[in-house]
């Protein structure tokens, strides 16, 4: 027959299991709180805009801006050039920086 000391787990093991369980619960609470904070303030990780800015984006000669569209946290500017390809300029509206361009050459099929 087993003695009472052998039948139950040692006290240190019980304490260890309880502490680890509490750490898991605390971890879930921290993760859930961080997700809720980020969802309620989507721009929290970004630095605030520094007020006004002035940025010049060079367009090809004779080009004209056709439209501007907000796409998420970017501004897409549709530009047409006479006889040349249409292009989309992707701009960061917080500081006016040109992030990239996408050209659409005429007659370029897949």
C-alpha positions in Angstrom: 0.0 0.0 0.0 1.2 3.5 -0.8 1.9 6.0 1.9 0.1 9.4 2.0 3.3 11.2 0.9 3.5 9.1 -2.2 -0.2 9.3 -3.1 -0.3 13.1 -3.5 2.0 15.4 -5.5 4.7 17.4 -3.7 3.7 20.8 -2.4 6.2 22.6 -4.7 4.7 21.0 -7.8 1.2 22.2 -6.8 2.4 25.7 -6.3 4.3 25.6 -9.6 1.2 24.5 -11.5 -0.9 27.2 -9.9 1.6 30.0 -10.6 2.0 28.9 -14.2 -1.7 28.8 -14.7 -2.0 32.4 -13.3 0.8 33.5 -15.7 -1.1 32.0 -18.7 -4.3 33.8 -17.6 -2.4 37.1 -17.1 -0.8 36.7 -20.6 -4.1 36.3 -22.2 -5.5 39.4 -20.5 -2.5 41.4 -21.6 -2.8 40.2 -25.2 -6.6 40.9 -25.3 -6.1 44.4 -23.8 -3.4 45.2 -26.4 -5.6 44.0 -29.3 -8.5 46.1 -27.9 -6.3 49.2 -27.6 -4.9 48.8 -31.1 -8.4 48.3 -32.6 -9.7 51.4 -30.8 -6.8 53.6 -31.9 -5.5 52.4 -35.3 -2.9 55.1 -35.6 -1.5 54.8 -32.1 1.9 53.3 -33.3 2.5 56.1 -35.8 4.0 59.5 -35.0 1.5 62.3 -35.3 1.7 64.5 -38.3 4.0 67.5 -37.8 1.5 70.1 -38.9 1.8 71.5 -42.4 4.2 70.3 -45.1 5.1 71.2 -48.6 6.1 68.5 -51.0 6.7 68.7 -54.8 6.1 65.6 -56.9 7.5 65.9 -60.4 5.1 64.9 -63.1 6.1 64.3 -66.7 5.8 67.2 -69.1 2.1 67.8 -70.1 0.8 65.5 -67.5 -2.5 66.2 -65.7 -4.0 64.9 -62.5 -7.2 63.2 -63.3 -8.3 62.1 -59.8 -7.2 61.4 -56.3 -8.5 58.5 -54.1 -7.9 57.6 -50.5 -6.9 53.9 -50.2 -6.4 53.0 -46.6 -3.7 55.2 -45.2 -2.4 56.2 -48.7 -3.5 58.7 -51.3 -3.5 57.4 -54.9 -3.2 60.1 -57.6 -4.3 59.1 -61.1 -2.1 61.0 -63.7 -2.5 61.0 -67.5 0.1 62.2 -70.0 -0.6 63.1 -73.6 0.3 60.2 -75.7 2.0 58.4 -72.8 1.0 55.9 -70.2 -1.4 56.6 -67.4 0.1 56.2 -64.0 -0.9 56.0 -60.4 1.2 57.9 -57.9 1.0 56.5 -54.3 1.5 59.3 -51.7 1.6 59.3 -47.9 -0.9 62.0 -47.0 0.7 62.6 -43.6 3.9 64.0 -45.0 3.4 64.2 -48.8 6.1 61.6 -49.6 5.9 59.8 -52.9 5.9 56.1 -52.0 5.8 54.7 -55.5 4.3 54.8 -59.0 2.4 52.3 -61.1 2.4 52.8 -64.9 -0.3 51.6 -67.2 1.2 51.6 -70.7 -1.4 51.6 -73.6 -1.9 48.3 -75.3 0.1 46.3 -72.8 -2.0 43.1 -72.5 -1.3 40.0 -70.6 
